[in-house]
């Protein structure tokens, strides 16, 4: 009791003591609110920098590795399929382009492995996966190098095919599963960072609201005490301080609420679709490679036909469909969707995208992707029909040619449409990296990008590779942007191509 009485005499018994106490409480709360808002703002900025500069590129870089591996194997099959017998009967244009694209994919894989090795530092499981990928990729290059060397000799096609089989089995058995593991692991790490950031923002918002109640309350008590003790109805400095405090708390709470909403939009509305579409692109390239493998290797045609169907089902799943019934099922489900957008009679990556439509123009772009996919699927049936009729060279030419109306041209139109959907979903991450807001209408130029047109040319690829290509669309005239793997090189590689040491190229 004595201590309580002493405290009362010191801090509340006299008017000066009461004023000092209220002033100290006001200053402490004002400093606490200021520090809290400063820390929250810096944390929010750091979260955006982490999302746009590390977490998202790390995941998309792993997805890009998966795509490049599929493309490299497809181009190796195309080289063997179009090379003829030691150059005799060679399909010149498809061969030259396949050689150029093979080199592009090989360099991209090397770059992605280096990027992922840096990103994996400190994570022993990820480090081990990258180490395995690097070793297996060296072995894969050696096998492909031997296949191309054998293919360059007269009568060497059987030996080349045997080497290619071992290489593609290595790709399917170890390289692709490991790359998919990295995609999933990096995506889970991104999700954990997202959850932690959301929790932090929620805690900061709660603290700001508590401070926002206490500070105006103390200022109100001080205003009431001065009015009661000194008979002043309003104290202008205190009134101004109260208004400033309320504005600071309201704006701070609004900033934190907006940051939490923007973070959710970047992760759930945008990046989830980017990951699904990146997987779809990798599956598309692998399915397209199965067509080349199907034509190249008669002994494994049934295997590659089943593989093509399985990948088609991953993209656009039709229950119980076979290659003979898939087109009818696809057409029926598209008609049902056209009549009722909620009637989705299919599964797979395209279903995931249509279930997560968020941004302006996204639905139209996604529907265009499905339309171009249906055209490409019909081309596949034509290739198999030509082969069944004994018209193998026509099947190969239709599969590998670049003229309008051929399979390659339709594949390029499909990839252009898929690229456009990905750009729309990637644009919010690009705005984060640039420091812009996520809310409100996005500039149209960032959401859409015109597809290239031309004689057999494919659109420039939007790669989200960390370090080399930042998350977000890039200008098409950027000389450092990697082309779509199937786009023609600037000039055909001169002279014959043989395998050098370690799978390298010697011209």
C-alpha positions as CSV (number, residue, x, y, z in Angstrom):
1,X,0.0,0.0,0.0
2,X,2.8,2.4,0.8
3,X,4.4,1.8,-2.6
4,X,1.1,2.3,-4.3
5,X,0.6,5.6,-2.4
6,X,4.1,6.8,-3.3
7,X,3.5,6.0,-7.0
8,X,0.2,7.9,-6.8
9,X,1.8,10.9,-5.3
10,X,4.6,10.9,-7.9
11,X,2.6,10.3,-11.0
12,X,-1.0,11.4,-10.4
13,X,-1.4,13.5,-7.2
14,X,-0.5,16.9,-8.8
15,X,-1.5,18.5,-12.1
16,X,2.2,18.6,-13.4
17,X,2.6,14.9,-12.5
18,X,-0.6,14.0,-14.4
19,X,0.5,16.0,-17.4
20,X,3.9,14.4,-17.4
21,X,2.4,10.9,-17.3
22,X,0.0,11.6,-20.1
23,X,2.7,13.2,-22.2
24,X,5.1,10.2,-21.6
25,X,2.3,7.7,-22.6
26,X,1.5,9.7,-25.7
27,X,5.1,9.9,-26.8
28,X,5.8,6.2,-26.2
29,X,2.8,5.2,-28.2
30,X,3.6,7.6,-31.0
31,X,7.2,6.2,-31.2
32,X,5.8,2.6,-31.1
33,X,3.4,3.3,-33.9
34,X,6.1,5.0,-36.0
35,X,8.6,2.2,-35.5
36,X,6.0,-0.5,-36.2
37,X,4.9,1.1,-39.4
38,X,8.5,1.6,-40.5
39,X,9.4,-2.0,-39.8
40,X,6.2,-3.3,-41.5
41,X,6.9,-1.2,-44.6
42,X,10.5,-2.5,-44.8
43,X,9.3,-6.1,-44.3
44,X,6.6,-5.7,-47.0
45,X,9.3,-4.4,-49.4
46,X,11.6,-7.2,-48.5
47,X,8.8,-9.7,-49.1
48,X,8.1,-8.4,-52.6
49,X,11.8,-8.5,-53.4
50,X,12.1,-12.1,-52.1
51,X,9.0,-13.2,-54.1
52,X,9.9,-11.5,-57.4
53,X,13.7,-11.8,-57.2
54,X,14.3,-15.3,-55.6
55,X,11.3,-17.5,-54.9
56,X,9.4,-17.2,-58.2
57,X,12.5,-17.3,-60.5
58,X,13.9,-20.4,-58.6
59,X,10.7,-22.3,-59.3
60,X,10.3,-21.2,-62.9
61,X,14.0,-21.9,-63.6
62,X,13.4,-25.5,-62.5
63,X,10.4,-25.7,-64.8
64,X,12.4,-24.2,-67.6
65,X,15.1,-26.9,-67.1
66,X,12.4,-29.6,-67.5
67,X,11.3,-27.9,-70.8
68,X,14.8,-27.6,-72.2
69,X,15.6,-31.3,-71.4
70,X,12.5,-32.4,-73.3
71,X,13.3,-30.1,-76.2
72,X,16.9,-31.3,-76.4
73,X,15.8,-34.9,-76.7
74,X,13.2,-34.0,-79.2
75,X,15.7,-32.2,-81.4
76,X,18.2,-35.2,-81.1
77,X,15.4,-37.4,-82.5
78,X,14.6,-34.9,-85.2
79,X,18.3,-34.8,-86.3
80,X,18.3,-38.6,-86.6
81,X,14.9,-38.7,-88.3
82,X,15.8,-36.1,-90.9
83,X,19.5,-36.9,-91.5
84,X,19.1,-39.7,-94.1
85,X,21.9,-42.2,-94.5
86,X,25.1,-40.3,-93.9
87,X,23.5,-37.3,-95.5
88,X,21.8,-39.1,-98.5
89,X,18.1,-38.3,-98.6
90,X,18.5,-35.7,-95.9
91,X,15.5,-33.4,-95.2
92,X,17.7,-30.2,-95.3
93,X,15.4,-27.6,-93.7
94,X,14.2,-29.8,-90.8
95,X,17.7,-31.1,-90.2
96,X,19.4,-27.7,-90.1
97,X,16.8,-26.3,-87.8
98,X,16.9,-29.3,-85.5
99,X,20.7,-28.9,-85.2
100,X,20.3,-25.2,-84.2
101,X,17.6,-25.9,-81.7
102,X,19.6,-28.8,-80.1
103,X,22.5,-26.4,-79.5
104,X,20.1,-23.8,-78.0
105,X,18.5,-26.3,-75.6
106,X,21.9,-27.7,-74.6
107,X,23.2,-24.2,-73.6
108,X,19.9,-23.4,-71.8
109,X,20.3,-26.6,-69.7
110,X,23.8,-25.6,-68.7
111,X,22.6,-22.2,-67.7
112,X,19.7,-23.5,-65.7
113,X,21.8,-26.1,-63.9
114,X,24.2,-23.3,-62.8
115,X,21.3,-21.1,-61.6
116,X,19.7,-24.0,-59.7
117,X,23.0,-24.9,-58.1
118,X,23.3,-21.4,-56.6
119,X,19.6,-21.5,-55.5
120,X,20.1,-24.9,-53.8
121,X,23.0,-23.7,-51.5
122,X,22.2,-24.6,-47.9
123,X,19.5,-27.1,-48.9
124,X,21.2,-30.5,-48.9
125,X,18.4,-32.3,-50.6
126,X,18.2,-29.8,-53.4
127,X,22.0,-29.7,-53.7
128,X,22.1,-33.5,-54.1
129,X,19.4,-33.4,-56.8
130,X,21.3,-30.8,-58.8
131,X,24.5,-32.8,-58.4
132,X,22.6,-35.9,-59.8
133,X,21.2,-33.9,-62.6
134,X,24.6,-32.5,-63.6
135,X,26.2,-36.0,-63.6
136,X,23.3,-37.6,-65.5
137,X,23.2,-34.8,-68.1
138,X,26.9,-35.3,-68.8
139,X,26.2,-39.0,-69.4
140,X,23.2,-38.1,-71.6
141,X,25.3,-35.8,-73.8
142,X,27.9,-38.5,-74.2
143,X,25.2,-41.0,-75.4
144,X,23.7,-38.5,-77.8
145,X,27.2,-37.6,-79.1
146,X,27.9,-41.3,-79.9
147,X,24.5,-41.6,-81.6
148,X,25.2,-38.6,-83.8
149,X,28.7,-39.8,-84.6
150,X,27.3,-43.3,-85.6
151,X,24.6,-41.6,-87.7
152,X,27.2,-39.7,-89.7
153,X,28.6,-43.1,-91.1
154,X,27.0,-45.0,-93.9
155,X,24.8,-47.7,-92.5
156,X,25.2,-46.4,-89.0
157,X,21.5,-45.7,-88.3
158,X,20.9,-48.9,-86.2
159,X,23.9,-48.2,-83.9
160,X,22.8,-44.6,-83.7
161,X,19.2,-45.6,-82.7
162,X,20.6,-48.0,-80.0
163,X,22.6,-45.1,-78.5
164,X,19.6,-42.8,-78.7
165,X,17.4,-45.3,-76.9
166,X,19.8,-45.5,-74.0
167,X,19.9,-41.7,-73.9
168,X,16.2,-41.2,-74.0
169,X,15.7,-43.9,-71.4
170,X,18.2,-42.0,-69.1
171,X,16.2,-38.8,-69.7
172,X,12.9,-40.4,-68.9
173,X,14.2,-42.5,-66.0
174,X,16.4,-40.0,-64.1
175,X,16.7,-36.5,-65.6
176,X,13.1,-35.6,-66.0
177,X,12.0,-37.1,-62.6
178,X,14.8,-35.2,-60.9
179,X,13.9,-31.9,-62.6
180,X,10.2,-32.3,-61.7
181,X,11.3,-33.0,-58.1
182,X,13.1,-29.6,-58.1
183,X,10.0,-27.9,-59.5
184,X,7.9,-29.3,-56.7
185,X,10.5,-28.7,-54.0
186,X,11.0,-25.1,-55.0
187,X,7.3,-24.5,-55.3
188,X,6.8,-25.9,-51.7
189,X,9.6,-23.6,-50.5
190,X,7.9,-20.7,-52.1
191,X,4.6,-21.7,-50.5
192,X,6.3,-21.9,-47.1
193,X,7.8,-18.4,-47.5
194,X,4.3,-17.1,-48.6
195,X,2.7,-18.6,-45.5
196,X,5.3,-17.1,-43.2
197,X,5.0,-13.7,-44.9
198,X,1.2,-13.7,-44.6
199,X,1.4,-14.6,-40.9
200,X,3.8,-11.8,-40.3
201,X,1.6,-9.3,-42.1
202,X,-1.4,-10.4,-40.1
203,X,0.5,-10.0,-36.8
204,X,1.7,-6.5,-37.8
205,X,-1.8,-5.5,-38.8
206,X,-3.1,-6.6,-35.4
207,X,-0.4,-4.7,-33.6
208,X,-1.1,-1.5,-35.7
209,X,-4.8,-1.8,-34.9
210,X,-4.1,-2.1,-31.1
211,X,-1.8,0.8,-31.2
212,X,-4.3,2.7,-33.3
213,X,-6.9,2.3,-30.5
214,X,-4.5,3.2,-27.6
215,X,-2.8,6.3,-29.1
216,X,-6.0,8.2,-30.0
217,X,-7.5,7.1,-26.6
218,X,-4.5,8.6,-24.7
219,X,-4.7,11.7,-26.8
220,X,-8.4,11.9,-26.1
221,X,-7.9,11.5,-22.3
222,X,-5.3,14.3,-22.4
223,X,-7.6,16.5,-24.4
224,X,-10.4,15.8,-21.9
225,X,-8.2,16.5,-18.9
226,X,-7.0,19.8,-20.2
227,X,-10.6,20.9,-21.0
228,X,-11.7,19.9,-17.5
229,X,-8.8,21.3,-15.6
230,X,-8.1,24.5,-17.6
231,X,-11.6,25.0,-19.1
232,X,-10.3,24.8,-22.7
233,X,-12.8,23.1,-25.0
234,X,-10.2,22.3,-27.7
235,X,-6.4,22.3,-27.7
236,X,-5.3,22.9,-31.3
237,X,-1.9,21.1,-31.1
238,X,-3.5,18.1,-29.4
239,X,-6.3,18.1,-32.0
240,X,-3.8,18.2,-34.8
241,X,-1.8,15.4,-33.2
242,X,-4.9,13.2,-32.8
243,X,-5.8,13.7,-36.5
244,X,-2.3,12.8,-37.6
245,X,-2.3,9.8,-35.4
246,X,-5.6,8.6,-36.8
247,X,-4.4,9.2,-40.4
248,X,-1.1,7.3,-39.7
249,X,-2.9,4.3,-38.2
250,X,-5.6,4.2,-41.0
251,X,-3.0,4.5,-43.8
252,X,-0.7,2.0,-42.1
253,X,-3.5,-0.6,-41.7
254,X,-4.6,0.0,-45.3
255,X,-1.0,-0.6,-46.5
256,X,-0.7,-3.8,-44.6
257,X,-4.1,-5.1,-45.7
258,X,-3.2,-4.2,-49.3
259,X,0.1,-5.9,-49.0
260,X,-1.5,-9.1,-47.7
261,X,-4.0,-9.0,-50.5
262,X,-1.4,-8.4,-53.2
263,X,0.8,-11.2,-51.8
264,X,-2.1,-13.6,-52.1
265,X,-2.8,-12.3,-55.6
266,X,0.8,-12.8,-56.7
267,X,0.9,-16.4,-55.2
268,X,-2.6,-17.8,-55.7
269,X,-4.0,-15.9,-58.6
270,X,-0.9,-15.4,-60.7
271,X,2.0,-17.8,-59.8
272,X,-0.1,-21.0,-59.3
273,X,-1.3,-20.5,-62.9
274,X,2.3,-19.8,-64.1
275,X,3.5,-23.1,-62.5
276,X,0.6,-25.0,-64.1
277,X,1.2,-23.5,-67.5
278,X,5.0,-24.1,-67.2
279,X,4.3,-27.8,-66.5
280,X,1.9,-27.8,-69.5
281,X,4.6,-26.4,-71.8
282,X,7.1,-29.1,-70.7
283,X,4.5,-31.9,-71.1
284,X,3.7,-30.4,-74.6
285,X,7.3,-30.6,-75.7
286,X,7.7,-34.1,-74.4
287,X,4.5,-35.2,-76.2
288,X,5.7,-33.5,-79.4
289,X,9.0,-35.4,-79.0
290,X,7.0,-38.7,-78.7
291,X,5.8,-38.1,-82.2
292,X,9.4,-37.9,-83.5
293,X,10.4,-40.9,-81.5
294,X,7.3,-42.8,-82.8
295,X,8.5,-42.2,-86.4
296,X,12.2,-42.9,-85.6
297,X,11.9,-46.1,-83.7
298,X,9.5,-48.8,-85.2
299,X,10.2,-51.3,-82.4
300,X,8.9,-48.9,-79.8
301,X,6.0,-47.4,-81.6
302,X,3.4,-48.8,-79.3
303,X,5.3,-47.5,-76.3
304,X,5.5,-44.0,-77.7
305,X,1.9,-44.0,-78.8
306,X,0.9,-44.8,-75.2
307,X,3.2,-42.2,-73.9
308,X,1.8,-39.5,-76.2
309,X,-1.8,-40.4,-75.0
310,X,-0.7,-40.3,-71.4
311,X,0.8,-36.8,-71.8
312,X,-2.3,-35.6,-73.7
313,X,-4.4,-36.8,-70.8
314,X,-2.1,-34.8,-68.4
315,X,-2.9,-31.7,-70.5
316,X,-6.5,-32.2,-71.3
317,X,-7.9,-35.4,-69.7
318,X,-10.8,-37.2,-71.3
319,X,-12.0,-40.1,-69.1
320,X,-11.5,-43.5,-70.9
321,X,-10.3,-42.0,-74.1
322,X,-7.9,-43.7,-76.5
323,X,-6.0,-42.2,-79.4
324,X,-8.9,-43.2,-81.7
325,X,-11.6,-41.6,-79.5
326,X,-9.7,-38.7,-77.9
327,X,-10.6,-36.2,-80.7
328,X,-14.3,-36.9,-80.3
329,X,-14.1,-36.6,-76.5
330,X,-12.2,-33.3,-76.8
331,X,-14.8,-31.9,-79.2
332,X,-17.7,-33.0,-77.0
333,X,-16.2,-31.4,-73.9
334,X,-15.4,-28.2,-75.8
335,X,-19.0,-28.0,-77.0
336,X,-20.3,-28.5,-73.4
337,X,-18.0,-25.8,-72.1
338,X,-19.1,-23.5,-74.9
339,X,-22.7,-23.9,-73.8
340,X,-21.9,-23.6,-70.0
341,X,-18.5,-22.4,-68.7
342,X,-19.2,-24.3,-65.5
343,X,-19.6,-27.6,-67.4
344,X,-15.9,-28.7,-67.4
345,X,-15.9,-32.4,-68.5
346,X,-12.1,-32.7,-68.6
347,X,-9.1,-32.7,-66.2
348,X,-5.4,-31.8,-66.4
349,X,-3.4,-28.6,-66.6
350,X,-5.9,-26.8,-68.9
351,X,-8.6,-27.5,-66.4
352,X,-6.5,-26.1,-63.6
353,X,-6.0,-22.9,-65.6
354,X,-9.7,-22.5,-66.5
355,X,-10.5,-23.0,-62.8
356,X,-8.2,-20.1,-61.8
357,X,-9.3,-17.4,-64.2
358,X,-8.4,-14.0,-62.6
359,X,-7.1,-11.4,-64.9
360,X,-8.6,-9.4,-67.8
361,X,-8.2,-11.3,-71.1
362,X,-7.1,-14.5,-69.4
363,X,-10.2,-16.6,-70.2
364,X,-10.1,-15.7,-73.9
365,X,-6.4,-16.5,-74.1
366,X,-6.9,-19.8,-72.3
367,X,-9.8,-20.8,-74.6
368,X,-7.6,-20.0,-77.7
369,X,-4.9,-22.3,-76.2
370,X,-7.4,-25.2,-76.1
371,X,-8.6,-24.5,-79.7
372,X,-5.0,-24.6,-81.1
373,X,-4.3,-27.7,-79.0
374,X,-7.3,-29.4,-80.7
375,X,-5.8,-28.6,-84.1
376,X,-2.4,-30.1,-83.1
377,X,-4.1,-33.2,-81.8
378,X,-5.8,-33.8,-85.2
379,X,-2.4,-33.5,-86.9
380,X,-1.1,-36.3,-84.7
381,X,-3.8,-38.6,-86.0
382,X,-3.0,-37.7,-89.6
383,X,0.7,-38.6,-89.0
384,X,-0.3,-42.0,-87.6
385,X,-2.7,-42.6,-90.5
386,X,-0.1,-41.8,-93.1
387,X,2.3,-44.2,-91.4
388,X,-0.3,-46.9,-91.3
389,X,-0.8,-46.5,-95.1
390,X,2.9,-47.0,-95.7
391,X,3.5,-43.4,-96.6
392,X,6.4,-43.0,-94.1
393,X,8.2,-40.1,-95.8
394,X,5.0,-38.1,-96.1
395,X,4.4,-38.7,-92.4
396,X,7.9,-37.5,-91.6
397,X,7.6,-34.4,-93.8
398,X,4.2,-33.5,-92.4
399,X,5.5,-33.9,-88.8
400,X,8.8,-31.9,-89.3
401,X,8.0,-29.4,-92.1
402,X,7.5,-25.7,-91.4
403,X,5.0,-24.8,-94.0
404,X,1.6,-23.4,-93.0
405,X,-0.8,-26.2,-92.3
406,X,1.8,-28.7,-91.1
407,X,2.2,-30.1,-87.6
408,X,5.1,-27.9,-86.7
409,X,3.2,-24.7,-87.7
410,X,0.2,-25.8,-85.6
411,X,2.5,-26.7,-82.7
412,X,3.9,-23.2,-82.9
413,X,0.4,-21.6,-82.9
414,X,-0.4,-23.7,-79.8
415,X,2.7,-22.6,-78.0
416,X,2.1,-18.9,-79.0
417,X,-1.4,-19.2,-77.4
418,X,0.1,-20.9,-74.3
419,X,2.7,-18.2,-74.1
420,X,0.1,-15.5,-74.1
421,X,-1.8,-17.0,-71.2
422,X,1.4,-17.3,-69.2
423,X,2.3,-13.7,-69.9
424,X,-1.0,-12.5,-68.5
425,X,-0.4,-14.4,-65.3
426,X,3.2,-13.5,-65.1
427,X,2.6,-9.7,-65.4
428,X,1.7,-9.1,-61.7
429,X,5.1,-10.7,-60.7
430,X,6.8,-8.4,-63.2
431,X,5.1,-5.4,-61.6
432,X,6.3,-6.6,-58.2
433,X,9.9,-6.7,-59.5
434,X,9.5,-3.3,-60.9
435,X,8.1,-2.0,-57.6
436,X,4.7,-1.2,-58.9
437,X,1.3,-2.0,-57.2
438,X,-0.6,-5.1,-57.8
439,X,-4.0,-3.8,-57.2
440,X,-6.3,-2.3,-59.8
441,X,-6.2,-2.5,-63.6
442,X,-3.0,-3.7,-65.1
443,X,-1.5,-1.9,-68.1
444,X,-2.6,-3.8,-71.2
445,X,0.9,-3.9,-72.6
446,X,2.0,-6.0,-69.6
447,X,-0.9,-8.4,-69.8
448,X,-0.7,-9.1,-73.5
449,X,2.0,-9.5,-76.0
450,X,1.3,-9.9,-79.8
451,X,2.3,-13.3,-81.3
452,X,4.8,-13.3,-84.0
453,X,3.6,-14.0,-87.5
454,X,5.5,-15.2,-90.5
455,X,6.4,-18.1,-92.7
456,X,6.8,-20.9,-90.3
457,X,8.4,-18.7,-87.6
458,X,7.4,-19.2,-84.0
459,X,6.9,-16.6,-81.3
460,X,9.8,-15.7,-79.0
461,X,9.8,-17.7,-75.9
462,X,9.1,-16.0,-72.5
463,X,11.5,-17.9,-70.2
464,X,11.4,-17.1,-66.5
465,X,15.0,-18.0,-65.9
466,X,16.5,-16.5,-62.8
467,X,19.5,-14.2,-63.4
468,X,19.2,-14.4,-67.2
469,X,15.5,-13.6,-67.8
470,X,13.7,-11.8,-65.0
471,X,10.2,-12.8,-64.1
472,X,7.8,-11.0,-66.4
473,X,7.4,-10.5,-70.1
474,X,10.4,-9.1,-72.1
475,X,10.5,-7.2,-75.3
476,X,10.7,-9.2,-78.4
477,X,13.6,-7.2,-79.8
478,X,15.7,-8.1,-76.7
479,X,18.8,-9.7,-78.3
480,X,19.4,-11.8,-75.1
481,X,16.0,-13.4,-75.1
482,X,16.1,-17.1,-75.9
483,X,14.0,-18.1,-78.8
484,X,11.4,-20.8,-78.8
485,X,13.4,-24.0,-79.3
486,X,11.5,-24.7,-82.5
487,X,12.1,-21.3,-84.1
488,X,14.4,-21.2,-87.0
489,X,18.0,-19.9,-86.2
490,X,19.3,-16.8,-87.8
491,X,21.2,-18.8,-90.3
492,X,21.5,-22.6,-90.9
493,X,24.7,-24.1,-89.5
494,X,27.2,-24.5,-92.3
495,X,28.7,-27.9,-93.1
496,X,28.1,-31.3,-91.6
497,X,27.7,-31.7,-87.9
498,X,29.4,-34.3,-85.8
499,X,29.7,-35.1,-82.1
500,X,32.7,-33.8,-80.3
501,X,34.2,-34.8,-77.0
502,X,31.8,-34.8,-74.2
503,X,28.8,-34.4,-76.5
504,X,29.9,-31.0,-77.9
505,X,29.5,-30.0,-81.5
506,X,32.1,-29.7,-84.1
507,X,31.2,-27.9,-87.3
